């Protein structure tokens, strides 16, 4: 099992990023997947999730209004589109199989 995140980087306040999580070594299409993030000195928190069938959930109203989680089962990839980014979104973002493995994370830094 391998989960590889990419797409992080440095962006200005109000900018956008799309994170990708490429999955290998398991039946991606049949597994629910989540995005989490961890800011320095803080606990890891749930950001968004998507079921195998494409139903989505978000950690809070801020994520629901600005982020979009999606998946492409043909490409074995999950995405997190993030719009109107804010400095408080700065964190390492991780993808995770529900009940399973974590990716290594990708850094997102939002400058004010």
Biopython code that builds the backbone (N, CA, C, O; Angstrom):
import numpy as np
from Bio.PDB.StructureBuilder import StructureBuilder

atoms = [
    (1, "UNK", "N", (0.859, -1.188, 0.000)),
    (1, "UNK", "CA", (0.000, 0.000, 0.000)),
    (1, "UNK", "C", (0.890, 1.231, 0.000)),
    (1, "UNK", "O", (1.839, 1.334, 0.778)),
    (2, "UNK", "N", (0.563, 2.165, -0.893)),
    (2, "UNK", "CA", (1.304, 3.416, -0.935)),
    (2, "UNK", "C", (0.352, 4.547, -1.279)),
    (2, "UNK", "O", (-0.478, 4.426, -2.179)),
    (3, "UNK", "N", (0.483, 5.648, -0.549)),
    (3, "UNK", "CA", (-0.272, 6.856, -0.804)),
    (3, "UNK", "C", (0.728, 7.989, -0.967)),
    (3, "UNK", "O", (1.535, 8.235, -0.071)),
    (4, "UNK", "N", (0.688, 8.674, -2.088)),
    (4, "UNK", "CA", (1.648, 9.734, -2.363)),
    (4, "UNK", "C", (0.897, 11.026, -2.649)),
    (4, "UNK", "O", (0.194, 11.145, -3.653)),
    (5, "UNK", "N", (1.060, 12.001, -1.739)),
    (5, "UNK", "CA", (0.438, 13.309, -1.915)),
    (5, "UNK", "C", (1.360, 14.220, -2.696)),
    (5, "UNK", "O", (2.583, 14.089, -2.638)),
    (6, "UNK", "N", (0.764, 15.138, -3.423)),
    (6, "UNK", "CA", (1.501, 16.177, -4.128)),
    (6, "UNK", "C", (0.601, 17.370, -4.334)),
    (6, "UNK", "O", (-0.603, 17.310, -4.080)),
    (7, "UNK", "N", (1.199, 18.466, -4.800)),
    (7, "UNK", "CA", (0.418, 19.649, -5.103)),
    (7, "UNK", "C", (0.512, 20.755, -4.077)),
    (7, "UNK", "O", (-0.018, 21.845, -4.292)),
    (8, "UNK", "N", (1.175, 20.495, -2.966)),
    (8, "UNK", "CA", (1.349, 21.540, -1.974)),
    (8, "UNK", "C", (2.328, 22.587, -2.445)),
    (8, "UNK", "O", (2.964, 22.440, -3.488)),
    (9, "UNK", "N", (2.443, 23.650, -1.662)),
    (9, "UNK", "CA", (3.376, 24.709, -2.009)),
    (9, "UNK", "C", (3.070, 25.974, -1.262)),
    (9, "UNK", "O", (2.307, 25.975, -0.296)),
    (10, "UNK", "N", (3.671, 27.054, -1.716)),
    (10, "UNK", "CA", (3.483, 28.376, -1.125)),
    (10, "UNK", "C", (2.516, 29.167, -1.997)),
    (10, "UNK", "O", (2.695, 29.274, -3.210)),
    (11, "UNK", "N", (1.489, 29.718, -1.355)),
    (11, "UNK", "CA", (0.489, 30.487, -2.085)),
    (11, "UNK", "C", (0.094, 31.688, -1.239)),
    (11, "UNK", "O", (0.164, 31.639, -0.011)),
    (12, "UNK", "N", (-0.318, 32.759, -1.891)),
    (12, "UNK", "CA", (-0.764, 33.939, -1.170)),
    (12, "UNK", "C", (-2.196, 33.793, -0.689)),
    (12, "UNK", "O", (-2.966, 32.999, -1.230)),
    (13, "UNK", "N", (-2.542, 34.554, 0.318)),
    (13, "UNK", "CA", (-3.920, 34.580, 0.812)),
    (13, "UNK", "C", (-4.877, 34.830, -0.346)),
    (13, "UNK", "O", (-4.665, 35.720, -1.169)),
    (14, "UNK", "N", (-5.927, 34.028, -0.389)),
    (14, "UNK", "CA", (-6.909, 34.138, -1.451)),
    (14, "UNK", "C", (-6.627, 33.254, -2.646)),
    (14, "UNK", "O", (-7.456, 33.141, -3.549)),
    (15, "UNK", "N", (-5.465, 32.626, -2.659)),
    (15, "UNK", "CA", (-5.095, 31.761, -3.767)),
    (15, "UNK", "C", (-5.715, 30.378, -3.678)),
    (15, "UNK", "O", (-6.476, 30.075, -2.759)),
    (16, "UNK", "N", (-5.374, 29.550, -4.648)),
    (16, "UNK", "CA", (-5.934, 28.202, -4.743)),
    (16, "UNK", "C", (-4.827, 27.173, -4.954)),
    (16, "UNK", "O", (-3.774, 27.463, -5.523)),
    (17, "UNK", "N", (-5.101, 25.976, -4.482)),
    (17, "UNK", "CA", (-4.241, 24.833, -4.725)),
    (17, "UNK", "C", (-5.104, 23.600, -4.895)),
    (17, "UNK", "O", (-6.199, 23.516, -4.339)),
    (18, "UNK", "N", (-4.610, 22.647, -5.663)),
    (18, "UNK", "CA", (-5.257, 21.339, -5.741)),
    (18, "UNK", "C", (-4.247, 20.280, -5.342)),
    (18, "UNK", "O", (-3.209, 20.117, -5.983)),
    (19, "UNK", "N", (-4.564, 19.569, -4.283)),
    (19, "UNK", "CA", (-3.724, 18.466, -3.821)),
    (19, "UNK", "C", (-4.175, 17.174, -4.478)),
    (19, "UNK", "O", (-5.357, 16.985, -4.766)),
    (20, "UNK", "N", (-3.218, 16.293, -4.709)),
    (20, "UNK", "CA", (-3.515, 14.976, -5.257)),
    (20, "UNK", "C", (-2.967, 13.898, -4.330)),
    (20, "UNK", "O", (-1.959, 14.095, -3.652)),
    (21, "UNK", "N", (-3.639, 12.776, -4.314)),
    (21, "UNK", "CA", (-3.182, 11.615, -3.544)),
    (21, "UNK", "C", (-3.294, 10.407, -4.477)),
    (21, "UNK", "O", (-4.391, 9.944, -4.787)),
    (22, "UNK", "N", (-2.149, 9.913, -4.911)),
    (22, "UNK", "CA", (-2.135, 8.759, -5.801)),
    (22, "UNK", "C", (-1.972, 7.499, -4.961)),
    (22, "UNK", "O", (-1.056, 7.395, -4.145)),
    (23, "UNK", "N", (-2.863, 6.557, -5.170)),
    (23, "UNK", "CA", (-2.909, 5.340, -4.363)),
    (23, "UNK", "C", (-2.497, 4.126, -5.178)),
    (23, "UNK", "O", (-2.908, 3.970, -6.328)),
    (24, "UNK", "N", (-1.690, 3.273, -4.579)),
    (24, "UNK", "CA", (-1.303, 2.018, -5.218)),
    (24, "UNK", "C", (-1.286, 0.911, -4.188)),
    (24, "UNK", "O", (-1.142, 1.161, -2.991)),
    (25, "UNK", "N", (-1.433, -0.318, -4.664)),
    (25, "UNK", "CA", (-1.284, -1.472, -3.798)),
    (25, "UNK", "C", (-2.533, -1.961, -3.116)),
    (25, "UNK", "O", (-2.475, -2.872, -2.290)),
    (26, "UNK", "N", (-3.666, -1.371, -3.448)),
    (26, "UNK", "CA", (-4.934, -1.832, -2.878)),
    (26, "UNK", "C", (-6.064, -1.435, -3.822)),
    (26, "UNK", "O", (-5.854, -0.715, -4.798)),
    (27, "UNK", "N", (-7.256, -1.915, -3.516)),
    (27, "UNK", "CA", (-8.415, -1.656, -4.374)),
    (27, "UNK", "C", (-8.980, -0.275, -4.057)),
    (27, "UNK", "O", (-9.943, -0.142, -3.302)),
    (28, "UNK", "N", (-8.372, 0.743, -4.642)),
    (28, "UNK", "CA", (-8.729, 2.128, -4.340)),
    (28, "UNK", "C", (-10.221, 2.392, -4.536)),
    (28, "UNK", "O", (-10.839, 3.067, -3.713)),
    (29, "UNK", "N", (-10.792, 1.884, -5.584)),
    (29, "UNK", "CA", (-12.173, 2.224, -5.912)),
    (29, "UNK", "C", (-13.167, 1.750, -4.856)),
    (29, "UNK", "O", (-14.290, 2.250, -4.793)),
    (30, "UNK", "N", (-12.765, 0.797, -4.032)),
    (30, "UNK", "CA", (-13.698, 0.252, -3.045)),
    (30, "UNK", "C", (-13.470, 0.813, -1.641)),
    (30, "UNK", "O", (-14.121, 0.377, -0.693)),
    (31, "UNK", "N", (-12.572, 1.754, -1.499)),
    (31, "UNK", "CA", (-12.228, 2.277, -0.176)),
    (31, "UNK", "C", (-12.592, 3.752, -0.028)),
    (31, "UNK", "O", (-12.355, 4.559, -0.928)),
    (32, "UNK", "N", (-13.167, 4.086, 1.116)),
    (32, "UNK", "CA", (-13.357, 5.496, 1.461)),
    (32, "UNK", "C", (-11.999, 6.100, 1.819)),
    (32, "UNK", "O", (-11.120, 5.428, 2.357)),
    (33, "UNK", "N", (-11.858, 7.374, 1.509)),
    (33, "UNK", "CA", (-10.589, 8.071, 1.706)),
    (33, "UNK", "C", (-10.840, 9.399, 2.400)),
    (33, "UNK", "O", (-11.900, 10.006, 2.247)),
    (34, "UNK", "N", (-9.847, 9.843, 3.168)),
    (34, "UNK", "CA", (-9.945, 11.114, 3.883)),
    (34, "UNK", "C", (-8.714, 11.979, 3.649)),
    (34, "UNK", "O", (-7.631, 11.490, 3.325)),
    (35, "UNK", "N", (-8.918, 13.274, 3.823)),
    (35, "UNK", "CA", (-7.833, 14.248, 3.926)),
    (35, "UNK", "C", (-7.791, 14.752, 5.366)),
    (35, "UNK", "O", (-8.824, 15.032, 5.974)),
    (36, "UNK", "N", (-6.581, 14.861, 5.895)),
    (36, "UNK", "CA", (-6.337, 15.452, 7.202)),
    (36, "UNK", "C", (-5.262, 16.528, 7.048)),
    (36, "UNK", "O", (-4.572, 16.592, 6.031)),
    (37, "UNK", "N", (-5.134, 17.357, 8.059)),
    (37, "UNK", "CA", (-4.041, 18.317, 8.075)),
    (37, "UNK", "C", (-3.525, 18.484, 9.502)),
    (37, "UNK", "O", (-4.238, 18.253, 10.480)),
    (38, "UNK", "N", (-2.264, 18.893, 9.583)),
    (38, "UNK", "CA", (-1.656, 19.130, 10.884)),
    (38, "UNK", "C", (-0.785, 20.371, 10.813)),
    (38, "UNK", "O", (0.210, 20.419, 10.089)),
    (39, "UNK", "N", (-1.184, 21.370, 11.578)),
    (39, "UNK", "CA", (-0.418, 22.608, 11.675)),
    (39, "UNK", "C", (0.620, 22.456, 12.787)),
    (39, "UNK", "O", (0.449, 21.628, 13.682)),
    (40, "UNK", "N", (1.693, 23.246, 12.740)),
    (40, "UNK", "CA", (2.731, 23.150, 13.776)),
    (40, "UNK", "C", (2.157, 23.321, 15.177)),
    (40, "UNK", "O", (1.434, 24.280, 15.449)),
    (41, "UNK", "N", (2.481, 22.394, 16.051)),
    (41, "UNK", "CA", (2.037, 22.475, 17.438)),
    (41, "UNK", "C", (0.593, 22.104, 17.676)),
    (41, "UNK", "O", (0.091, 22.239, 18.792)),
    (42, "UNK", "N", (-0.087, 21.632, 16.631)),
    (42, "UNK", "CA", (-1.500, 21.289, 16.770)),
    (42, "UNK", "C", (-1.731, 19.822, 16.432)),
    (42, "UNK", "O", (-0.887, 19.168, 15.820)),
    (43, "UNK", "N", (-2.879, 19.326, 16.840)),
    (43, "UNK", "CA", (-3.242, 17.949, 16.533)),
    (43, "UNK", "C", (-3.675, 17.827, 15.071)),
    (43, "UNK", "O", (-4.122, 18.790, 14.448)),
    (44, "UNK", "N", (-3.529, 16.638, 14.562)),
    (44, "UNK", "CA", (-4.003, 16.374, 13.209)),
    (44, "UNK", "C", (-5.527, 16.445, 13.193)),
    (44, "UNK", "O", (-6.179, 15.917, 14.093)),
    (45, "UNK", "N", (-6.094, 17.088, 12.187)),
    (45, "UNK", "CA", (-7.548, 17.253, 12.131)),
    (45, "UNK", "C", (-8.099, 16.814, 10.783)),
    (45, "UNK", "O", (-7.437, 16.903, 9.749)),
    (46, "UNK", "N", (-9.321, 16.342, 10.834)),
    (46, "UNK", "CA", (-10.024, 15.904, 9.636)),
    (46, "UNK", "C", (-10.416, 17.113, 8.799)),
    (46, "UNK", "O", (-10.943, 18.098, 9.315)),
    (47, "UNK", "N", (-10.152, 17.024, 7.505)),
    (47, "UNK", "CA", (-10.490, 18.117, 6.593)),
    (47, "UNK", "C", (-11.677, 17.741, 5.709)),
    (47, "UNK", "O", (-12.657, 18.480, 5.623)),
    (48, "UNK", "N", (-11.579, 16.590, 5.057)),
    (48, "UNK", "CA", (-12.632, 16.176, 4.124)),
    (48, "UNK", "C", (-12.511, 14.689, 3.867)),
    (48, "UNK", "O", (-11.448, 14.093, 4.043)),
    (49, "UNK", "N", (-13.630, 14.098, 3.444)),
    (49, "UNK", "CA", (-13.613, 12.676, 3.134)),
    (49, "UNK", "C", (-14.526, 12.378, 1.970)),
    (49, "UNK", "O", (-15.416, 13.162, 1.638)),
    (50, "UNK", "N", (-14.293, 11.227, 1.349)),
    (50, "UNK", "CA", (-15.118, 10.809, 0.221)),
    (50, "UNK", "C", (-15.259, 9.292, 0.260)),
    (50, "UNK", "O", (-14.277, 8.568, 0.426)),
    (51, "UNK", "N", (-16.485, 8.826, 0.105)),
    (51, "UNK", "CA", (-16.729, 7.388, 0.110)),
    (51, "UNK", "C", (-16.358, 6.788, -1.240)),
    (51, "UNK", "O", (-16.049, 7.507, -2.190)),
    (52, "UNK", "N", (-16.391, 5.483, -1.311)),
    (52, "UNK", "CA", (-16.102, 4.809, -2.571)),
    (52, "UNK", "C", (-17.094, 5.218, -3.647)),
    (52, "UNK", "O", (-16.766, 5.223, -4.834)),
    (53, "UNK", "N", (-18.291, 5.557, -3.236)),
    (53, "UNK", "CA", (-19.321, 5.960, -4.183)),
    (53, "UNK", "C", (-19.358, 7.446, -4.480)),
    (53, "UNK", "O", (-20.169, 7.906, -5.283)),
    (54, "UNK", "N", (-18.479, 8.197, -3.830)),
    (54, "UNK", "CA", (-18.389, 9.619, -4.133)),
    (54, "UNK", "C", (-19.127, 10.550, -3.198)),
    (54, "UNK", "O", (-19.183, 11.752, -3.455)),
    (55, "UNK", "N", (-19.692, 10.038, -2.129)),
    (55, "UNK", "CA", (-20.322, 10.933, -1.154)),
    (55, "UNK", "C", (-19.238, 11.627, -0.348)),
    (55, "UNK", "O", (-18.247, 11.016, 0.051)),
    (56, "UNK", "N", (-19.447, 12.920, -0.114)),
    (56, "UNK", "CA", (-18.406, 13.732, 0.515)),
    (56, "UNK", "C", (-18.821, 14.233, 1.883)),
    (56, "UNK", "O", (-20.007, 14.340, 2.195)),
    (57, "UNK", "N", (-17.824, 14.535, 2.686)),
    (57, "UNK", "CA", (-18.040, 15.153, 3.992)),
    (57, "UNK", "C", (-16.872, 16.078, 4.272)),
    (57, "UNK", "O", (-15.786, 15.917, 3.716)),
    (58, "UNK", "N", (-17.113, 17.059, 5.149)),
    (58, "UNK", "CA", (-16.104, 18.064, 5.448)),
    (58, "UNK", "C", (-16.028, 18.280, 6.952)),
    (58, "UNK", "O", (-16.993, 18.071, 7.687)),
    (59, "UNK", "N", (-14.840, 18.706, 7.385)),
    (59, "UNK", "CA", (-14.600, 18.821, 8.811)),
    (59, "UNK", "C", (-15.363, 19.938, 9.479)),
    (59, "UNK", "O", (-15.796, 19.802, 10.623)),
    (60, "UNK", "N", (-15.534, 21.056, 8.767)),
    (60, "UNK", "CA", (-16.275, 22.171, 9.341)),
    (60, "UNK", "C", (-16.837, 23.027, 8.223)),
    (60, "UNK", "O", (-16.634, 22.742, 7.043)),
    (61, "UNK", "N", (-17.536, 24.062, 8.598)),
    (61, "UNK", "CA", (-18.200, 24.902, 7.593)),
    (61, "UNK", "C", (-17.194, 25.652, 6.727)),
    (61, "UNK", "O", (-17.458, 25.921, 5.555)),
    (62, "UNK", "N", (-16.044, 25.990, 7.299)),
    (62, "UNK", "CA", (-15.030, 26.696, 6.523)),
    (62, "UNK", "C", (-14.502, 25.801, 5.405)),
    (62, "UNK", "O", (-14.354, 26.252, 4.268)),
    (63, "UNK", "N", (-14.221, 24.562, 5.712)),
    (63, "UNK", "CA", (-13.760, 23.624, 4.688)),
    (63, "UNK", "C", (-14.864, 23.373, 3.665)),
    (63, "UNK", "O", (-14.594, 23.304, 2.466)),
    (64, "UNK", "N", (-16.080, 23.239, 4.123)),
    (64, "UNK", "CA", (-17.191, 22.956, 3.204)),
    (64, "UNK", "C", (-17.374, 24.087, 2.192)),
    (64, "UNK", "O", (-17.716, 23.845, 1.034)),
    (65, "UNK", "N", (-17.145, 25.310, 2.633)),
    (65, "UNK", "CA", (-17.398, 26.448, 1.745)),
    (65, "UNK", "C", (-16.233, 26.728, 0.793)),
    (65, "UNK", "O", (-16.427, 27.390, -0.226)),
    (66, "UNK", "N", (-15.029, 26.241, 1.103)),
    (66, "UNK", "CA", (-13.864, 26.613, 0.301)),
    (66, "UNK", "C", (-13.137, 25.428, -0.338)),
    (66, "UNK", "O", (-12.375, 25.613, -1.287)),
    (67, "UNK", "N", (-13.365, 24.210, 0.172)),
    (67, "UNK", "CA", (-12.640, 23.031, -0.322)),
    (67, "UNK", "C", (-13.591, 22.082, -1.042)),
    (67, "UNK", "O", (-14.784, 22.040, -0.744)),
    (68, "UNK", "N", (-13.053, 21.327, -1.987)),
    (68, "UNK", "CA", (-13.821, 20.306, -2.699)),
    (68, "UNK", "C", (-12.986, 19.035, -2.793)),
    (68, "UNK", "O", (-11.901, 19.031, -3.375)),
    (69, "UNK", "N", (-13.503, 17.967, -2.219)),
    (69, "UNK", "CA", (-12.839, 16.668, -2.312)),
    (69, "UNK", "C", (-13.477, 15.884, -3.450)),
    (69, "UNK", "O", (-14.694, 15.911, -3.634)),
    (70, "UNK", "N", (-12.645, 15.188, -4.207)),
    (70, "UNK", "CA", (-13.144, 14.385, -5.320)),
    (70, "UNK", "C", (-12.197, 13.207, -5.535)),
    (70, "UNK", "O", (-11.128, 13.125, -4.930)),
    (71, "UNK", "N", (-12.614, 12.308, -6.404)),
    (71, "UNK", "CA", (-11.773, 11.151, -6.693)),
    (71, "UNK", "C", (-11.962, 10.710, -8.130)),
    (71, "UNK", "O", (-13.015, 10.919, -8.732)),
    (72, "UNK", "N", (-10.920, 10.094, -8.666)),
    (72, "UNK", "CA", (-10.961, 9.484, -9.990)),
    (72, "UNK", "C", (-10.530, 8.040, -9.794)),
    (72, "UNK", "O", (-9.340, 7.750, -9.668)),
    (73, "UNK", "N", (-11.488, 7.149, -9.770)),
    (73, "UNK", "CA", (-11.171, 5.750, -9.487)),
    (73, "UNK", "C", (-10.378, 5.092, -10.617)),
    (73, "UNK", "O", (-9.647, 4.129, -10.384)),
    (74, "UNK", "N", (-10.519, 5.601, -11.824)),
    (74, "UNK", "CA", (-9.727, 5.069, -12.937)),
    (74, "UNK", "C", (-8.251, 5.402, -12.763)),
    (74, "UNK", "O", (-7.376, 4.605, -13.101)),
    (75, "UNK", "N", (-7.993, 6.578, -12.236)),
    (75, "UNK", "CA", (-6.614, 7.025, -12.024)),
    (75, "UNK", "C", (-6.099, 6.706, -10.620)),
    (75, "UNK", "O", (-4.961, 7.033, -10.284)),
    (76, "UNK", "N", (-6.937, 6.071, -9.805)),
    (76, "UNK", "CA", (-6.541, 5.754, -8.415)),
    (76, "UNK", "C", (-6.051, 6.999, -7.683)),
    (76, "UNK", "O", (-5.029, 6.970, -6.997)),
    (77, "UNK", "N", (-6.783, 8.074, -7.836)),
    (77, "UNK", "CA", (-6.345, 9.358, -7.275)),
    (77, "UNK", "C", (-7.488, 10.083, -6.592)),
    (77, "UNK", "O", (-8.613, 10.121, -7.089)),
    (78, "UNK", "N", (-7.172, 10.657, -5.441)),
    (78, "UNK", "CA", (-8.104, 11.535, -4.727)),
    (78, "UNK", "C", (-7.547, 12.946, -4.787)),
    (78, "UNK", "O", (-6.332, 13.148, -4.799)),
    (79, "UNK", "N", (-8.437, 13.911, -4.824)),
    (79, "UNK", "CA", (-8.040, 15.310, -4.946)),
    (79, "UNK", "C", (-8.649, 16.128, -3.817)),
    (79, "UNK", "O", (-9.666, 15.758, -3.228)),
    (80, "UNK", "N", (-7.995, 17.252, -3.533)),
    (80, "UNK", "CA", (-8.568, 18.260, -2.647)),
    (80, "UNK", "C", (-8.315, 19.618, -3.290)),
    (80, "UNK", "O", (-7.191, 20.120, -3.291)),
    (81, "UNK", "N", (-9.358, 20.191, -3.825)),
    (81, "UNK", "CA", (-9.286, 21.533, -4.385)),
    (81, "UNK", "C", (-9.541, 22.525, -3.249)),
    (81, "UNK", "O", (-10.555, 22.438, -2.556)),
    (82, "UNK", "N", (-8.621, 23.460, -3.065)),
    (82, "UNK", "CA", (-8.729, 24.437, -1.989)),
    (82, "UNK", "C", (-8.722, 25.833, -2.583)),
    (82, "UNK", "O", (-7.760, 26.227, -3.243)),
    (83, "UNK", "N", (-9.784, 26.578, -2.355)),
    (83, "UNK", "CA", (-9.927, 27.944, -2.855)),
    (83, "UNK", "C", (-9.944, 28.938, -1.704)),
    (83, "UNK", "O", (-10.188, 28.575, -0.553)),
    (84, "UNK", "N", (-9.682, 30.191, -2.034)),
    (84, "UNK", "CA", (-9.706, 31.269, -1.038)),
    (84, "UNK", "C", (-8.897, 30.887, 0.201)),
    (84, "UNK", "O", (-9.377, 30.979, 1.331)),
    (85, "UNK", "N", (-7.682, 30.463, -0.036)),
    (85, "UNK", "CA", (-6.847, 29.992, 1.062)),
    (85, "UNK", "C", (-6.494, 31.103, 2.032)),
    (85, "UNK", "O", (-6.335, 32.262, 1.648)),
    (86, "UNK", "N", (-6.374, 30.723, 3.302)),
    (86, "UNK", "CA", (-6.091, 31.660, 4.378)),
    (86, "UNK", "C", (-4.828, 31.201, 5.118)),
    (86, "UNK", "O", (-4.474, 30.023, 5.066)),
    (87, "UNK", "N", (-4.153, 32.120, 5.801)),
    (87, "UNK", "CA", (-2.946, 31.726, 6.541)),
    (87, "UNK", "C", (-3.197, 30.570, 7.513)),
    (87, "UNK", "O", (-2.309, 29.748, 7.740)),
    (88, "UNK", "N", (-4.394, 30.504, 8.084)),
    (88, "UNK", "CA", (-4.695, 29.424, 9.028)),
    (88, "UNK", "C", (-4.851, 28.070, 8.349)),
    (88, "UNK", "O", (-4.987, 27.057, 9.035)),
    (89, "UNK", "N", (-4.834, 28.027, 7.034)),
    (89, "UNK", "CA", (-4.832, 26.755, 6.311)),
    (89, "UNK", "C", (-3.427, 26.161, 6.197)),
    (89, "UNK", "O", (-3.263, 25.032, 5.734)),
    (90, "UNK", "N", (-2.422, 26.919, 6.618)),
    (90, "UNK", "CA", (-1.049, 26.433, 6.573)),
    (90, "UNK", "C", (-0.903, 25.182, 7.433)),
    (90, "UNK", "O", (-1.207, 25.200, 8.626)),
    (91, "UNK", "N", (-0.436, 24.101, 6.820)),
    (91, "UNK", "CA", (-0.335, 22.816, 7.511)),
    (91, "UNK", "C", (0.288, 21.799, 6.551)),
    (91, "UNK", "O", (0.457, 22.056, 5.359)),
    (92, "UNK", "N", (0.615, 20.654, 7.107)),
    (92, "UNK", "CA", (0.930, 19.494, 6.280)),
    (92, "UNK", "C", (-0.379, 18.743, 6.055)),
    (92, "UNK", "O", (-1.102, 18.440, 7.004)),
    (93, "UNK", "N", (-0.671, 18.451, 4.807)),
    (93, "UNK", "CA", (-1.920, 17.785, 4.445)),
    (93, "UNK", "C", (-1.620, 16.323, 4.114)),
    (93, "UNK", "O", (-0.700, 16.012, 3.357)),
    (94, "UNK", "N", (-2.418, 15.443, 4.701)),
    (94, "UNK", "CA", (-2.227, 14.004, 4.557)),
    (94, "UNK", "C", (-3.474, 13.356, 3.963)),
    (94, "UNK", "O", (-4.597, 13.761, 4.265)),
    (95, "UNK", "N", (-3.272, 12.363, 3.129)),
    (95, "UNK", "CA", (-4.393, 11.528, 2.738)),
    (95, "UNK", "C", (-4.319, 10.217, 3.516)),
    (95, "UNK", "O", (-3.249, 9.785, 3.946)),
    (96, "UNK", "N", (-5.469, 9.610, 3.680)),
    (96, "UNK", "CA", (-5.563, 8.410, 4.490)),
    (96, "UNK", "C", (-6.664, 7.511, 3.971)),
    (96, "UNK", "O", (-7.734, 7.983, 3.585)),
    (97, "UNK", "N", (-6.403, 6.226, 3.964)),
    (97, "UNK", "CA", (-7.444, 5.243, 3.723)),
    (97, "UNK", "C", (-8.266, 5.150, 5.010)),
    (97, "UNK", "O", (-7.687, 5.010, 6.087)),
    (98, "UNK", "N", (-9.552, 5.222, 4.934)),
    (98, "UNK", "CA", (-10.374, 5.069, 6.133)),
    (98, "UNK", "C", (-10.112, 3.688, 6.726)),
    (98, "UNK", "O", (-10.334, 2.667, 6.074)),
    (99, "UNK", "N", (-9.641, 3.671, 7.956)),
    (99, "UNK", "CA", (-9.289, 2.426, 8.614)),
    (99, "UNK", "C", (-7.966, 1.848, 8.178)),
    (99, "UNK", "O", (-7.676, 0.683, 8.451)),
    (100, "UNK", "N", (-7.142, 2.660, 7.492)),
    (100, "UNK", "CA", (-5.888, 2.137, 6.955)),
    (100, "UNK", "C", (-4.741, 3.108, 6.977)),
    (100, "UNK", "O", (-4.615, 3.929, 7.887)),
    (101, "UNK", "N", (-3.902, 3.008, 5.963)),
    (101, "UNK", "CA", (-2.628, 3.702, 5.932)),
    (101, "UNK", "C", (-2.750, 5.200, 5.668)),
    (101, "UNK", "O", (-3.753, 5.697, 5.157)),
    (102, "UNK", "N", (-1.656, 5.905, 6.052)),
    (102, "UNK", "CA", (-1.489, 7.326, 5.810)),
    (102, "UNK", "C", (-0.455, 7.547, 4.698)),
    (102, "UNK", "O", (0.441, 6.731, 4.482)),
    (103, "UNK", "N", (-0.610, 8.669, 4.009)),
    (103, "UNK", "CA", (0.444, 9.138, 3.139)),
    (103, "UNK", "C", (1.493, 9.886, 3.931)),
    (103, "UNK", "O", (1.394, 10.020, 5.151)),
    (104, "UNK", "N", (2.517, 10.380, 3.212)),
    (104, "UNK", "CA", (3.629, 11.046, 3.897)),
    (104, "UNK", "C", (3.376, 12.545, 4.092)),
    (104, "UNK", "O", (4.081, 13.199, 4.861)),
    (105, "UNK", "N", (2.388, 13.077, 3.408)),
    (105, "UNK", "CA", (2.014, 14.474, 3.588)),
    (105, "UNK", "C", (2.629, 15.398, 2.560)),
    (105, "UNK", "O", (3.667, 15.102, 1.968)),
    (106, "UNK", "N", (1.964, 16.527, 2.361)),
    (106, "UNK", "CA", (2.460, 17.585, 1.494)),
    (106, "UNK", "C", (2.223, 18.919, 2.193)),
    (106, "UNK", "O", (1.147, 19.157, 2.742)),
    (107, "UNK", "N", (3.226, 19.780, 2.171)),
    (107, "UNK", "CA", (3.169, 21.043, 2.900)),
    (107, "UNK", "C", (2.406, 22.100, 2.108)),
    (107, "UNK", "O", (2.663, 22.313, 0.923)),
    (108, "UNK", "N", (1.484, 22.745, 2.769)),
    (108, "UNK", "CA", (0.782, 23.901, 2.218)),
    (108, "UNK", "C", (1.091, 25.098, 3.109)),
    (108, "UNK", "O", (0.875, 25.056, 4.320)),
    (109, "UNK", "N", (1.593, 26.156, 2.501)),
    (109, "UNK", "CA", (1.908, 27.378, 3.237)),
    (109, "UNK", "C", (1.190, 28.543, 2.570)),
    (109, "UNK", "O", (1.354, 28.786, 1.375)),
    (110, "UNK", "N", (0.402, 29.252, 3.350)),
    (110, "UNK", "CA", (-0.356, 30.395, 2.844)),
    (110, "UNK", "C", (0.207, 31.652, 3.488)),
    (110, "UNK", "O", (0.168, 31.811, 4.708)),
    (111, "UNK", "N", (0.725, 32.532, 2.664)),
    (111, "UNK", "CA", (1.319, 33.766, 3.167)),
    (111, "UNK", "C", (0.265, 34.865, 3.241)),
    (111, "UNK", "O", (-0.656, 34.931, 2.427)),
    (112, "UNK", "N", (0.429, 35.721, 4.239)),
    (112, "UNK", "CA", (-0.538, 36.804, 4.431)),
    (112, "UNK", "C", (-0.129, 38.052, 3.675)),
    (112, "UNK", "O", (-0.830, 39.062, 3.726)),
]
sb = StructureBuilder()
sb.init_structure("model")
sb.init_model(0)
sb.init_chain("A")
sb.init_seg("    ")
for serial, (resi, resn, name, xyz) in enumerate(atoms, 1):
    if name == "N":
        sb.init_residue(resn, " ", resi, " ")
    sb.init_atom(name, np.array(xyz, "f"), 0.0, 1.0, " ", f" {name:<3s}", serial, name[0])
structure = sb.get_structure()
